[in-house]
Amino acid sequence: MFIKQISIFVENKPGRLSSVTKLLAENNIDIRALSVADTKDFGILRIIVNKPDEACNILKSAGWTVSITNVIAIGIHDTPGGLSDVMSCLYAANISVEYMYAFISKSEDQAYVILRVDSNDRAIEALSENNFTLLKASEVYDM
């Protein structure tokens, strides 16, 4: 149930994001979801890609500072309150969300969210018990 997320340390300079995305494109790596958190001097680009191990190796070989983190991906009803239901479930199970970001899906009735929580195992258990849709890595990578 874990999804491999790649985090890349990126200097906050013109062309740095272009360099990363070009390198991935040249190696036929498809970005499924992304998030950028930045400060004045640097940022962390978090991406979900179709071939995470290969992408990580390519980026490291090119000199980028890269790490892999296990996150979870869930499908929620794409209606008002859908995300609130998930947050309430995690709160009731005493699980903290460190960060999250949405990604585009081809489904019209589901929205998809990547979650980094303080306990993936407990979150998976709580979400499963409450009938939320957890996506497998292969489902996300093949979207």
Secondary structure by P-SEA (a helix, b strand, c coil): cbbbbbbbbcccccaaaaaaaaaaaaaccccccbbbbbcccbbbbbbccccaaaaaaaaaaaccbbbbbbbbbbbcccccaaaaaaaaaaaaacccccccbbbbbccccbbbbbbbcccaaaaaaaaaaaccccccaaaaaac
